[in-house]
Amino acid sequence: MARRHDVDADDIDLEEGELDTNDLEAAGCVVCALGARRLRLPIAPQAQLPASGAPVHSVTALVADAHILQRENQELRTQYELVSAHNAGLATHASVLHDRNLAILHRAREGYRAGMIRLEQLQAAQDQIADYAAQLARASATPPPSAVPLARLFAAQGERDDARAERDDLRVDLAAAQAALKRARTPPKLNVIGCGSFDALAERDRVTRVLVVAEQERDGALGMRDQARRISTALRRERDAAVTERDQARQAVAALEQRRDAAVAERDQARLALTAQRQQRALVDEELRVTRTTTFGAPTPLLVAHAEELRRGATRIHELEESVATATTHRVAAESEMARAQAGALGAASRAAQYRAGWMSVRRSSQQRREAVGAQVYRLSVRVVELEKGRDLAIRERDERAVAWRRMLRDARRGRELAQRVRDELADRLAGVVMGVGGHIDTGGLISRLEATFTAEIDAAPP
């Protein structure tokens, strides 16, 4: 019998006392159950041999019986040689099948270990998917960006636009007040008109108060602007954090998809390997069946061990199939978790789209408000230009009136000086005439009474 020295007996996993004589029977042995036949002894010989010391009645009959016995011995020897040859061939074929079964068993063990490793990886991926699902659940439990933060953002942007518009109005008022204050602080060119100077002082005080109020309102508007900026910065940070979480979720989903594809590829490879093993097992069974039908000898213990090993291999293959089914179940669960994660990612994308749409609407509304404020600023600028033109015209008219009043004042001073000279001359002549006739006259008191009367008439005259 041929024996393979490169096969380790530990790989067969046989235990002592596992093989029994009943394994050679049809009830206990698979080979016998499938049609193995035992060696049958020939029929009892027909020759009658005489007893020792008995007389021989016929030499011819004795020679014929000897020939018959020699022929039966030759048949038995031929049958023995045929059975020995068949047993040697069967042992050789069983050794080859045993080696092939060992190779299949090693591959099955490697596949089983690889399947268990992939199962552990799949379990780890499932745990990671559960963590991502929990994170998505926590993220979905938190108020979405399109709810409270988006409303806060819209309100803050509206307040910011209102504050900007109010700031622009305050700037215009402040510029107008500063211009009025500058005009009011310029010293009057005519000190004679006391009423105009009082009005200018009152106007300056009023403009100063308006300027203080405008500065206070400007400080309040700046504070509101800073608060709106802080709120906008916080909302932008929340938006960036949400975008970062969305990107992380997408990366995690991509990694899970890659792992899923790898697991599917390994599953397909395992299925292909199992299919190949089943085909090889079918071929081995067919070869064993052919060998059993062509063999007349009794099965050897190695053949029985080979059959037992084949049974164990079939059992392990079924276990591997169950492991593959379990891995497939876990894969389906992981795919469902991944689909749920993708649904969460789609929800986050939809919320981001809503946030983007709200942001665009806010930008459009702020652009419209900015355009309206620009139009109002343009109208105010035109109005300021018109007011400046009116102011320049009023200043020019005032200068012209001042020049006319100066001219009239200069003429009045000259007339007054001339009148004083005429008065003094008339007073001297009158005093000379009165003194010529020996009289006396008080010209100073007369002049004082005349000036008082003239002043009273001027004051009583309407303006």
C-alpha positions as CSV (number, residue, x, y, z in Angstrom):
1,M,0.0,0.0,0.0
2,A,1.4,3.4,-0.9
3,R,1.8,5.8,2.0
4,R,2.3,9.6,1.7
5,H,5.1,10.8,4.0
6,D,4.3,14.5,3.5
7,V,0.9,14.3,5.1
8,D,0.7,15.0,8.8
9,A,-1.6,12.7,10.8
10,D,-2.7,15.6,13.0
11,D,-4.4,17.2,10.0
12,I,-6.8,14.3,9.8
13,D,-8.1,15.0,13.3
14,L,-8.8,11.3,14.1
15,E,-9.2,10.0,17.6
16,E,-8.4,6.6,18.9
17,G,-11.3,4.3,19.2
18,E,-13.3,6.3,16.6
19,L,-13.0,3.5,13.9
20,D,-14.9,0.3,14.7
21,T,-15.6,-3.0,13.0
22,N,-19.2,-1.8,12.6
23,D,-17.8,0.9,10.3
24,L,-17.1,-1.8,7.7
25,E,-20.8,-2.9,7.7
26,A,-23.4,-1.3,5.5
27,A,-25.2,0.2,8.6
28,G,-22.1,2.1,9.8
29,C,-19.9,2.6,6.7
30,V,-20.8,5.0,3.9
31,V,-18.7,3.0,1.4
32,C,-20.5,-0.3,2.3
33,A,-23.9,1.5,2.2
34,L,-23.1,2.7,-1.3
35,G,-22.5,-0.8,-2.6
36,A,-19.1,-2.2,-1.5
37,R,-18.8,-6.0,-2.0
38,R,-16.8,-8.4,0.1
39,L,-14.5,-11.2,-1.1
40,R,-16.5,-14.4,-1.5
41,L,-14.9,-17.8,-1.0
42,P,-15.4,-20.3,-3.9
43,I,-17.8,-23.3,-3.6
44,A,-16.6,-26.3,-1.7
45,P,-14.4,-28.5,-3.9
46,Q,-16.1,-31.6,-5.6
47,A,-13.0,-33.8,-5.3
48,Q,-13.1,-36.7,-2.8
49,L,-9.7,-37.1,-1.3
50,P,-9.0,-40.5,0.4
51,A,-8.1,-40.6,4.0
52,S,-4.5,-41.0,5.1
53,G,-3.6,-44.7,4.9
54,A,-6.8,-45.7,3.0
55,P,-6.5,-47.7,-0.2
56,V,-6.8,-45.9,-3.5
57,H,-9.4,-47.5,-5.6
58,S,-8.5,-45.7,-8.9
59,V,-5.4,-43.8,-9.8
60,T,-7.2,-42.1,-12.6
61,A,-9.8,-40.6,-10.3
62,L,-7.1,-39.5,-7.9
63,V,-5.2,-37.7,-10.7
64,A,-8.4,-36.0,-11.8
65,D,-9.1,-34.9,-8.3
66,A,-5.6,-33.5,-8.0
67,H,-6.1,-31.6,-11.3
68,I,-9.3,-30.2,-10.0
69,L,-7.7,-29.1,-6.7
70,Q,-4.8,-27.5,-8.6
71,R,-7.2,-25.6,-10.9
72,E,-9.2,-24.3,-7.9
73,N,-6.0,-23.3,-6.2
74,Q,-4.9,-21.5,-9.3
75,E,-8.3,-19.7,-9.4
76,L,-8.0,-18.7,-5.8
77,R,-4.5,-17.4,-6.3
78,T,-5.6,-15.4,-9.4
79,Q,-8.5,-13.9,-7.4
80,Y,-6.2,-13.1,-4.5
81,E,-3.7,-11.3,-6.9
82,L,-6.6,-9.4,-8.5
83,V,-7.9,-8.4,-5.1
84,S,-4.4,-7.3,-4.0
85,A,-4.0,-5.2,-7.1
86,H,-7.4,-3.6,-6.6
87,N,-6.6,-2.9,-3.0
88,A,-3.3,-1.3,-3.9
89,G,-5.0,0.8,-6.6
90,L,-7.7,1.7,-4.2
91,A,-5.2,2.7,-1.5
92,T,-3.2,4.8,-3.9
93,H,-6.4,6.5,-5.1
94,A,-7.6,7.0,-1.5
95,S,-4.2,8.6,-0.7
96,V,-4.6,11.0,-3.6
97,L,-8.1,11.8,-2.6
98,H,-7.0,12.2,1.0
99,D,-4.3,14.7,0.0
100,R,-6.9,16.5,-2.2
101,N,-9.3,16.5,0.7
102,L,-6.6,17.9,3.0
103,A,-5.9,20.7,0.6
104,I,-9.6,21.4,0.4
105,L,-9.8,21.3,4.2
106,H,-6.9,23.7,4.5
107,R,-8.5,26.1,2.0
108,A,-11.8,25.8,3.9
109,R,-10.0,26.6,7.2
110,E,-8.3,29.6,5.6
111,G,-11.6,30.7,4.1
112,Y,-13.3,30.2,7.5
113,R,-10.6,32.2,9.3
114,A,-10.8,34.9,6.6
115,G,-14.6,34.8,6.9
116,M,-14.4,35.2,10.7
117,I,-11.9,38.1,10.3
118,R,-14.3,39.7,7.8
119,L,-17.2,39.0,10.2
120,E,-15.3,40.8,13.0
121,Q,-14.5,43.7,10.6
122,L,-18.2,43.7,9.6
123,Q,-19.2,43.8,13.3
124,A,-16.8,46.7,13.9
125,A,-18.2,48.5,10.8
126,Q,-21.7,47.8,12.2
127,D,-20.7,49.3,15.5
128,Q,-19.2,52.3,13.7
129,I,-22.5,52.6,11.7
130,A,-24.4,52.4,15.0
131,D,-22.2,55.2,16.3
132,Y,-22.8,57.3,13.2
133,A,-26.5,56.6,13.5
134,A,-26.4,57.8,17.1
135,Q,-24.5,60.9,16.0
136,L,-27.1,61.5,13.3
137,A,-29.9,60.9,15.8
138,R,-28.3,63.5,18.1
139,A,-27.8,65.8,15.2
140,S,-31.4,65.4,14.2
141,A,-32.5,65.8,17.8
142,T,-30.9,69.2,17.9
143,P,-32.8,72.0,16.2
144,P,-32.0,72.1,12.5
145,P,-30.3,75.2,11.0
146,S,-33.4,76.1,9.2
147,A,-35.4,76.5,12.4
148,V,-34.3,78.7,15.3
149,P,-30.7,79.7,14.1
150,L,-32.1,80.6,10.6
151,A,-34.8,82.8,12.1
152,R,-32.3,84.4,14.5
153,L,-30.1,85.0,11.5
154,F,-32.9,86.6,9.5
155,A,-33.9,88.8,12.5
156,A,-30.2,89.8,13.1
157,Q,-29.8,90.6,9.4
158,G,-33.0,92.7,9.5
159,E,-31.8,94.5,12.6
160,R,-28.4,95.0,11.0
161,D,-30.0,96.5,7.8
162,D,-32.2,98.7,9.9
163,A,-29.2,99.8,12.0
164,R,-27.3,100.6,8.8
165,A,-30.2,102.6,7.4
166,E,-30.6,104.5,10.7
167,R,-26.8,105.0,10.8
168,D,-26.8,106.5,7.3
169,D,-29.7,108.8,8.3
170,L,-27.8,109.8,11.4
171,R,-24.7,110.5,9.4
172,V,-26.7,112.7,7.1
173,D,-28.3,114.5,10.0
174,L,-24.9,114.8,11.7
175,A,-23.3,116.3,8.6
176,A,-26.2,118.8,8.3
177,A,-25.9,119.6,12.0
178,Q,-22.1,120.0,11.8
179,A,-22.5,122.3,8.7
180,A,-25.2,124.4,10.6
181,L,-22.9,124.5,13.6
182,K,-20.0,125.7,11.5
183,R,-22.2,128.4,10.1
184,A,-23.5,129.3,13.5
185,R,-20.0,129.5,15.0
186,T,-18.8,132.0,12.4
187,P,-18.7,135.5,14.0
188,P,-21.2,138.0,12.6
189,K,-19.8,140.7,10.4
190,L,-22.3,143.3,11.6
191,N,-22.2,144.0,15.2
192,V,-24.8,146.6,14.8
193,I,-27.7,144.1,14.3
194,G,-28.0,142.7,17.8
195,C,-31.2,140.8,17.0
196,G,-29.5,138.7,14.3
197,S,-26.6,137.8,16.6
198,F,-29.0,136.6,19.3
199,D,-30.8,134.4,16.7
200,A,-27.5,133.0,15.6
201,L,-26.6,132.1,19.2
202,A,-29.9,130.4,19.7
203,E,-29.5,128.5,16.5
204,R,-26.0,127.5,17.5
205,D,-27.3,126.2,20.8
206,R,-30.1,124.3,19.2
207,V,-27.8,122.7,16.6
208,T,-25.4,121.8,19.5
209,R,-28.2,120.0,21.3
210,V,-29.2,118.2,18.0
211,L,-25.6,117.3,17.5
212,V,-25.3,115.7,21.0
213,V,-28.5,113.8,20.4
214,A,-27.3,112.7,17.0
215,E,-24.0,111.5,18.5
216,Q,-25.8,109.5,21.2
217,E,-28.0,107.9,18.5
218,R,-24.9,107.2,16.5
219,D,-23.3,105.5,19.5
220,G,-26.5,103.4,20.0
221,A,-26.5,102.5,16.3
222,L,-22.8,101.5,16.4
223,G,-23.6,99.3,19.5
224,M,-26.5,97.6,17.7
225,R,-24.2,97.1,14.6
226,D,-21.6,95.4,16.8
227,Q,-24.2,93.2,18.4
228,A,-25.6,92.3,15.0
229,R,-22.0,91.5,13.9
230,R,-21.4,89.3,16.9
231,I,-24.7,87.4,16.3
232,S,-23.9,87.0,12.6
233,T,-20.4,85.7,13.5
234,A,-21.9,83.1,15.9
235,L,-24.4,82.0,13.3
236,R,-21.7,81.7,10.7
237,R,-19.7,79.5,13.1
238,E,-22.8,77.3,13.7
239,R,-23.2,77.1,9.9
240,D,-19.6,76.1,9.5
241,A,-19.9,73.5,12.2
242,A,-23.0,72.1,10.5
243,V,-21.2,72.0,7.2
244,T,-18.2,70.3,8.8
245,E,-20.4,67.7,10.4
246,R,-22.1,67.1,7.1
247,D,-18.8,66.6,5.3
248,Q,-17.7,64.2,8.1
249,A,-20.9,62.3,7.7
250,R,-20.3,62.1,3.9
251,Q,-16.8,60.9,4.4
252,A,-18.0,58.2,6.9
253,V,-20.7,57.1,4.4
254,A,-18.1,56.9,1.7
255,A,-15.8,54.8,3.9
256,L,-18.8,52.5,4.8
257,E,-19.6,52.2,1.1
258,Q,-16.0,51.2,0.4
259,R,-16.1,48.6,3.2
260,R,-19.5,47.4,2.0
261,D,-18.1,46.9,-1.5
262,A,-15.1,45.1,-0.1
263,A,-17.4,42.9,2.0
264,V,-19.6,42.1,-1.0
265,A,-16.5,41.2,-3.1
266,E,-15.2,38.9,-0.3
267,R,-18.7,37.4,0.0
268,D,-18.7,36.7,-3.7
269,Q,-15.2,35.2,-3.5
270,A,-16.3,33.0,-0.6
271,R,-19.4,31.9,-2.5
272,L,-17.1,31.1,-5.5
273,A,-14.8,29.1,-3.2
274,L,-17.7,27.3,-1.7
275,T,-19.0,26.5,-5.2
276,A,-15.6,25.2,-6.2
277,Q,-15.4,23.1,-3.0
278,R,-18.8,21.6,-3.7
279,Q,-17.8,20.8,-7.2
280,Q,-14.6,19.2,-6.0
281,R,-16.5,17.3,-3.4
282,A,-19.0,16.1,-6.0
283,L,-16.0,14.9,-8.2
284,V,-14.5,13.1,-5.2
285,D,-17.8,11.4,-4.4
286,E,-18.1,10.4,-8.1
287,E,-14.6,9.0,-8.1
288,L,-15.2,7.1,-4.9
289,R,-18.4,5.7,-6.3
290,V,-16.6,4.6,-9.4
291,T,-13.8,3.1,-7.3
292,R,-16.3,1.3,-5.1
293,T,-18.1,-0.2,-8.0
294,T,-14.9,-1.4,-9.6
295,T,-13.3,-2.7,-6.4
296,F,-13.9,-6.3,-5.1
297,G,-11.9,-6.1,-2.0
298,A,-12.9,-4.9,1.4
299,P,-12.4,-1.2,2.3
300,T,-9.2,-0.4,4.2
301,P,-9.0,1.7,7.4
302,L,-7.4,4.6,5.4
303,L,-10.4,4.6,3.1
304,V,-12.8,4.7,6.1
305,A,-10.7,7.5,7.6
306,H,-10.9,9.3,4.3
307,A,-14.7,8.9,4.3
308,E,-14.9,10.2,7.8
309,E,-12.7,13.2,6.8
310,L,-15.0,13.9,3.9
311,R,-18.0,13.9,6.3
312,R,-16.2,16.3,8.6
313,G,-15.3,18.5,5.6
314,A,-19.0,18.5,4.6
315,T,-19.9,19.5,8.1
316,R,-17.3,22.3,8.1
317,I,-18.6,23.5,4.7
318,H,-22.1,23.6,6.1
319,E,-20.8,25.6,9.1
320,L,-19.0,28.0,6.7
321,E,-22.2,28.3,4.8
322,E,-24.0,29.3,8.0
323,S,-21.2,31.8,8.8
324,V,-21.6,33.2,5.3
325,A,-25.4,33.5,5.8
326,T,-24.7,35.2,9.2
327,A,-22.3,37.6,7.5
328,T,-24.9,38.2,4.8
329,T,-27.5,39.1,7.5
330,H,-25.0,41.5,9.1
331,R,-24.2,43.0,5.7
332,V,-27.9,43.5,5.1
333,A,-28.3,45.2,8.5
334,A,-25.2,47.3,7.7
335,E,-26.7,48.3,4.4
336,S,-29.9,49.3,6.1
337,E,-27.9,51.3,8.6
338,M,-26.0,52.9,5.8
339,A,-29.3,53.7,4.0
340,R,-30.5,55.3,7.2
341,A,-27.3,57.3,7.4
342,Q,-27.6,58.3,3.8
343,A,-31.2,59.4,4.5
344,G,-29.8,61.5,7.4
345,A,-27.2,63.0,5.1
346,L,-29.9,63.8,2.5
347,G,-31.9,65.5,5.3
348,A,-28.8,67.5,6.3
349,A,-28.3,68.4,2.6
350,S,-32.0,69.5,2.3
351,R,-31.6,71.6,5.5
352,A,-28.4,73.1,4.0
353,A,-30.3,73.8,0.8
354,Q,-33.1,75.5,2.8
355,Y,-30.5,77.5,4.7
356,R,-28.8,78.5,1.4
357,A,-32.2,79.5,-0.1
358,G,-33.0,81.6,3.0
359,W,-29.5,83.1,2.8
360,M,-30.1,84.1,-0.8
361,S,-33.5,85.6,0.0
362,V,-31.9,87.6,2.8
363,R,-29.2,88.8,0.5
364,R,-31.8,89.8,-2.1
365,S,-33.8,91.6,0.6
366,S,-30.7,93.3,1.9
367,Q,-29.7,94.3,-1.6
368,Q,-33.1,95.8,-2.2
369,R,-32.9,97.7,1.1
370,R,-29.4,98.8,0.2
371,E,-30.7,100.0,-3.2
372,A,-33.6,101.8,-1.5
373,V,-31.1,103.4,1.0
374,G,-28.8,104.4,-1.9
375,A,-31.8,106.0,-3.7
376,Q,-32.7,107.8,-0.5
377,V,-29.1,108.9,0.0
378,Y,-29.0,110.2,-3.5
379,R,-32.2,112.2,-2.9
380,L,-30.8,113.5,0.3
381,S,-27.5,114.4,-1.5
382,V,-29.5,116.3,-4.1
383,R,-31.5,118.0,-1.4
384,V,-28.2,118.9,0.4
385,V,-26.9,120.4,-2.8
386,E,-30.0,122.4,-3.2
387,L,-29.8,123.6,0.4
388,E,-26.2,124.5,-0.1
389,K,-27.1,126.5,-3.1
390,G,-29.9,128.2,-1.1
391,R,-27.4,128.8,1.7
392,D,-24.9,130.3,-0.7
393,L,-27.6,132.5,-2.2
394,A,-28.7,133.7,1.3
395,I,-25.1,134.4,2.3
396,R,-24.7,136.4,-0.9
397,E,-27.9,138.3,-0.3
398,R,-26.8,138.9,3.3
399,D,-23.4,140.2,2.1
400,E,-25.1,142.5,-0.4
401,R,-27.5,143.8,2.3
402,A,-24.5,144.2,4.6
403,V,-22.6,146.2,2.0
404,A,-25.8,148.4,1.4
405,W,-26.2,148.9,5.2
406,R,-22.5,149.8,5.5
407,R,-22.9,152.3,2.7
408,M,-26.0,153.7,4.2
409,L,-24.3,153.8,7.6
410,R,-21.3,155.6,6.1
411,D,-23.6,158.1,4.4
412,A,-25.5,158.6,7.7
413,R,-22.3,159.2,9.6
414,R,-21.2,161.7,7.0
415,G,-24.6,163.4,7.1
416,R,-24.4,163.4,10.9
417,E,-21.0,165.0,10.9
418,L,-22.2,167.5,8.4
419,A,-25.3,168.2,10.5
420,Q,-23.1,168.6,13.6
421,R,-20.9,171.1,11.8
422,V,-24.0,173.1,10.6
423,R,-25.4,172.9,14.1
424,D,-22.3,174.1,15.7
425,E,-22.0,176.9,13.2
426,L,-25.6,177.9,13.6
427,A,-25.2,177.8,17.4
428,D,-22.1,180.0,17.2
429,R,-23.9,182.5,15.0
430,L,-26.9,182.5,17.3
431,A,-24.7,183.0,20.3
432,G,-22.9,185.8,18.5
433,V,-26.2,187.5,17.6
434,V,-27.6,187.3,21.1
435,M,-24.4,188.5,22.6
436,G,-24.3,191.3,20.1
437,V,-27.6,192.6,21.5
438,G,-26.4,192.2,25.0
439,G,-28.2,188.9,25.8
440,H,-27.2,185.5,26.9
441,I,-28.2,182.0,25.5
442,D,-27.3,178.5,26.6
443,T,-26.3,176.7,23.4
444,G,-25.3,173.5,25.1
445,G,-28.7,172.9,26.7
446,L,-30.4,173.8,23.4
447,I,-28.2,171.3,21.5
448,S,-28.9,168.6,24.1
449,R,-32.7,169.2,23.9
450,L,-32.6,169.0,20.2
451,E,-30.6,165.7,20.2
452,A,-33.0,164.2,22.7
453,T,-36.0,165.2,20.7
454,F,-34.4,163.8,17.5
455,T,-33.5,160.6,19.2
456,A,-37.0,160.2,20.6
457,E,-38.5,160.8,17.1
458,I,-36.1,158.2,15.6
459,D,-37.0,155.6,18.3
460,A,-40.7,156.3,17.8
461,A,-40.5,155.9,14.1
462,P,-41.6,152.5,12.7
463,P,-38.8,150.2,11.5
